[in-house]
Amino acid sequence: MNIDFQRAVDRIAGVPICALLSGFERCRRFLFGSSTLAAPPKKILIILLSEMGSLVLAQPMFAKLRQQYPDAALHILMFAKNREVLDLLGVMPKDHVITISDKSLGALLSDMINAIGVMRALKFDVVIDCELFSRVSSIFAYLSGARVRVGFHPHTQEGLYRGGFINRPVMYNSYRHLSQQFLTMVTAIQPSGTPVAKAPAAELSAPPLLEFAEGELQQVGEKLHADFPVLAGKKLLLIYPDGGILPIRAWPPEYYKKLCDTLLQDGYAVALIGLPDAKPLAQQIVEHCAHPHCIDLTGYTKSVRHLLAIFNHASLLITNDGGPGQFSALTPLPTLVFFGPETPALYSPLAPNIYCLYTSLSCSPCLTAYNHRKSPCDGDNQCLKLITPEQVLSKARELLNTGHTA
C-alpha cells in the first residue's frame, strides 16, 4: 500500500481505536489494578513492522533478550515482505513468526484479525512494540493480551497520540542510536523508576557476517559472470540510486550519472541494483553512461540472500539510506551510505565497513518519529545535494585503493 494511505489509515482509524482502548484500560486498572510480572516472562512478543533495515539494527535487542531471559520463547509480529531478512538473521525460530500482508487493505485487515487470534492464543507475558509512535502497532500490543506492554511514549514531549495503555512507557530519545533505544526496551520489562528505563548506553557491536553454504558464493559468482561476461577481470562497484518509499532520501540522479561516468573511466565495472520498481531510474543511468561495463541489475537478484552473495563479489557499494546499506553490515563489503533527511546518529549501520556521508543542515534530519516520517521539505533536498560527486569519488577511491573500511 502507498505510504500516505497507510498514514491516513493509521490516523483516521488509529486515533479513535486508541482512545477507546485507553478508556477500557482505565476501567480495567480501576477494577483490577496494574499488571505486574510475578516471575520472569516465558513468552515475549516483539512487534517490528517497519523497514527491513530495522531488523538488522534490532539484533542487539534480540541478543539481550536471549541473554536476560534465556528460558523465554521469543516471537515476532512483522510484515510478510520483511520475513526473508528475519530468516537470514537467524534470530527467531521460523514457527515463531506471525506475518501480516500490506499488499492491499483487504489482505491487511484479514491478516490483522488472524494475527490477533494467534497472539491471544499464545498468551504472551510481555509484548515489545518497537515502532516509533505508529498507532496500529500499539493497538496490536494491547490486543495481544500480554500483561506487560513495552513501547515508546512521548511523556511530556511532542509525539503522535497512541493512547494510554502502554504500561511500560519508554521515553523516545532522538539523541540515541535506534539500536540503543531497542536495548532500553528490554530494560523496561522490569522497570526501576520513572521513566521506566534508566540504563547507561551499552556498547554496540557489529552483527555477525552472514554465512553461506560451501560453494554457494562461487556458484553465484559464476552465474553472474555467465549472465554478464563484460564483468570478467573487472572490479565490480554496486550502486543503489533508488529512494524506495521515501524518495526524499535519494541522492540526485544527475550526481549518480556523473559518479558512474568517472568510475567507469577509472576502469571499474558499475552495476545498478534495486527492486524491479527501480528499473526506470537504473535504465536512465545506464543509457547516460553508454558504456559496456555499466549494467542494470535491478530485479536480477531473486532474494536478499542472493543480493548479499553478490555483495561478496563486489569491491564497493554506494547507496542511499535504506535496506542495502543495512544489509551490507552483514558482509565485509566497503559501503558508502548517504544520509540527510535522516541522521546516521540514529540509523547508521553497526559495522566497521560502513562509511556515512552526511550534511548537517539546520533542517536536517527532517524525517522523524515526531512527524510520522513525513518531511516538510519541498523536494529540494539540499542535505543530499551538498554531498558532491567529487566528495563521494574521493572517498570511493580511498576505499578502493587502500582497502580502508571507515
C-alpha positions, -999 to +999 in steps of 0.1 A: +000+000+000+010+036-006+028+051+025+005+081+025-025+058+025-010+039+054-005+071+073-041+081+067-055+048+079-032+050+110-046+085+118-083+081+109-088+047+123-060+046+148-069+076+169-104+066+179-094+030+184-065+041+207-089+063+226-115+035+230-089+010+242-074+036+266-108+041+282-113+004+285-078+000+301-085+028+326-116+009+338-097-023+339-070-008+361-096+008+384-113-025+389-083-049+390-052-028+395-020-026+375-005-056+356+027-070+370+050-099+364+052-124+393+081-143+376+104-139+346+084-139+313+081-172+295+067-158+262+078-125+247+063-109+215+083-083+195+063-061+171+086-047+144+066-038+113+088-012+097+115-014+070+138-044+066+169-025+078+153-020+113+156-058+117+194-056+114+195-027+138+174-047+163+200-075+165+215-063+198+180-063+213+174-099+202+207-109+218+200-090+250+166-107+253+182-141+249+208-133+275+185-118+301+156-142+296+172-175+284+141-195+292+117-172+274+103-181+239+107-152+215+081-145+189+077-116+164+049-099+145+060-083+112+051-075+077+053-106+054+075-087+029+103-084+056+102-121+066+132-131+044+155-108+062+145-121+096+151-157+085+186-147+072+195-132+106+185-165+123+173-147+155+139-164+157+125-199+152+106-199+119+074-211+135+075-182+160+069-156+133+035-140+128+032-122+095+008-096+080+005-087+044+003-050+035-002-055-003-039-044+000-063-031+025-083-063+024-052-085+029-041-062+057-075-064+076-078-102+071-042-108+084-047-084+113-077-104+125-059-137+122-028-122+139-048-111+169-063-146+173-029-162+171-014-137+197-042-142+222-040-180+218-002-179+226-008-160+259+022-137+259+036-124+291+054-094+275+050-075+242+076-051+230+063-026+204+094-013+185+076+011+162+081+048+166+046+061+175+027+040+150-008+036+163-015+002+146+014-014+164+004-001+198-032-014+192-017-048+184+003-046+216-028-041+236-049-067+218-022-093+222-034-098+258+001-095+272+002-083+308+033-062+302+033-038+272+066-020+264+065+008+238+077+043+230+057+071+247+062+109+243+057+116+280+059+154+280+074+156+246+056+161+213+046+129+196+018+110+179-011+101+202-011+063+208-034+061+238-026+054+274-025+016+276+013+010+272+021+002+309+059+002+304+062+035+285+098+041+272+108+077+266+118+081+229+152+097+228+161+113+195+198+117+207+205+080+209+210+054+182+179+033+175+198+001+185+204+017+219+167+025+222+157-010+214+180-022+242+163+002+266+130-015+259+145-048+272+154-029+305+119-016+307+103-050+311+113-049+348+113-011+355+134+006+380+119+041+382+103+068+361+109+069+332+109+031+334+144+026+320+174+045+333+201+024+317+236+036+306+244+033+269+256-002+260+285-009+237+271-018+203+288-044+182+286-053+146+261-080+136+277-113+126+285-118+090+261-139+070+273-174+065+270-191+031+269-228+023+301-243+009+304-234-028+274-210-027+293-179-033+313-195-061+281-206-078+266-171-076+298-155-089+299-179-119+263-173-127+268-135-125+298-137-149+279-160-172+250-136-174+272-106-177+305-116-194+316-079-195+324-082-158+353-106-163+385-092-150+369-060-136+364-048-100+326-045-095+311-014-079+274-016-069+252+015-070+217+017-053+202+050-066+165+044-056+148+062-028+122+035-022+091+046-004+108+078+007+122+095-025+134+124-004+163+101+008+177+097-027+209+114-039+202+133-072+202+111-103+224+136-121+251+131-094+248+093-098+253+097-136+284+119-131+298+095-104+293+064-126+308+081-156+340+088-137+342+053-120+338+037-155+367+059-168+387+047-138+384+012-152+358-003-129+326-021-138+294-005-124+262-023-117+229-006-107+209-026-081+174-024-067+139-039-069+121-041-103+104-008-095+138+009-096+145-002-132+134+031-150+160+051-130+186+025-134+180+024-172+184+062-173+218+060-157+229+030-179+217+049-211+235+080-200+268+062-194+265+043-226+294+021-215+298-017-219+309-021-183+278-003-169+250-028-164+215-029-149+210-055-121+176-041-109+153-071-104+182-095-111+186-108-076+159-134-066+162-128-028+180-108-002+204-137+003+212-137-034+219-099-032+242-104-002+260-132-021+267-107-049+279-082-023+306-107-016+318-104-052+319-066-053+346-041-042+323-012-031+287-003-026+274+033-029+238+036-017+211+059-005+199+054+031+178+022+030+179-015+031+211-022+011+232-001+035+219-020+065+223-054+047+259-045+038+267-047+076+262-085+072+290-087+047+326-073+045+318-051+015+331-014+019+300+008+017+292+045+014+257+055+026+241+089+020+222+104+049+204+138+051+166+135+057+176+110+084+207+110+106+234+084+110+234+093+147+202+073+149+203+049+120+239+042+109+246+005+102+266-010+130+296-023+111+332-012+105+328-015+067+302+013+066+311+050+059+282+075+063+282+107+043+260+134+060+255+171+057+240+185+089+218+214+078+195+235+100+165+214+088+182+180+089+171+154+099+135+161+088+121+126+088+115+119+125+093+099+149+075+132+156+062+138+121+054+102+111+084+104+087+066+129+065+091+156+056+082+193+053+108+195+025+096+209-008+117+183-026+148+204-029+168+181-006+199+203-002+211+180+026+219+154-001+227+178-030+255+194-009+273+160-009+291+164-042+301+137-067+337+149-062+335+142-025+320+108-030+345+100-057+374+109-034+361+086-006+353+058-030+388+059-045+403+059-010+384+028+000+391+011-033+428+019-033+436+013+004+411-012+015+402+011+043+368+004+059+358+035+078 
